[in-house]
Amino acid sequence: MANVNVRIDDSIKKEAERILAKIGLNPTTAITLFYNQIIRTNSIPFELKIDEPNEDTINAIQEVEDYETKMNKARTFYTLNELMEDLKK
């Protein structure tokens, strides 16, 4: 077994380890996976990330939720006469 010693900024290390923990990996396993994939693909081969929606997706979700809220407040009419009476109010 070999050791790899790397100097890295503390904040980068902490943030990366926070993300790795969410994925379920420790730093040693992540680095081993990374090295194996480098060998396998002869490149920097992959991205591990938390599946978080981007701003456009968040806005779209909010739009649907707002629409559903408005629809829950909407009145329902079963006949044209009911609608017409309500419009007169």
N, C-alpha and C positions, 0 to 999 in steps of 0.2 A: 504494500500500500504506500502511496505517496501523499505528501502534504502539499497543498497549494496555499501560499501565503499572499494575501492581497491587501493593499492599503486602499481604503475607500472612505469617503466622507461619512461621518456618523449618521447624519440625517438620511442619506441615501440607503445605508444599511438598514436602519430602523424601518423606513417605509417599505423597502423591498421585503423584509422579513414579515411585516404586517400583511402584505399581499400574499406572500407565499403561505402563511398560516391559513388565510382564507381559502386558498386552493388546496390546502392539506399537505403541503410539502415543507420540509426543513431545508436550510441552505445547502447542506451537504448533498442531499438528494437532488435538489434543483441543479446544482453545479454538475453533478454526475450525469444527469439527464442532458444537460446542455452540451457537455463534452461528447457524450455518446452520439448525439444528433449531429454535432459538427463533423465527427468522423464518418457517420453514416451518409450525410448529404454533401460533405465537402464544402460546407457553407455555414453561415449562421442561419439555422433552419426554421425556427418557430417562434411563436409569441404565446406566452401564457398571460392571461389577463382575467380580471373579474368582469363578468358580463353585466355592465352597467349601461343603461340607455344613454344615447347622446341627447343634446338639447332638442333636436327636432323630434325625436321619439317622445321625450318628456312632454313637449308641447302638444303632440298628437294625443297622447294619453289624457292630458288635462282637457283637451277639447272634447273628447268622447265622454269623460266624466261630467263635464259641464252640460253637455247635451242630455245625458241621462238624467241629471238633476232637473233640468228644465222639463223633460218629458214626464217625470214623476209628478211635477206640479201642474201639468196640463190637464185640462178638463176633458172628459169624454162625453160625446153626444151620441145617442143611439138613434135619433131621428133628426130629420131636417128641421122639424118644428122646434125641437129642443134647442138646436143651434140658433135658429132665428130669434127665439125668445131671449136667449142669452145675449145676442148681439144688440137687442133693443135696450138692454140695461145700461 
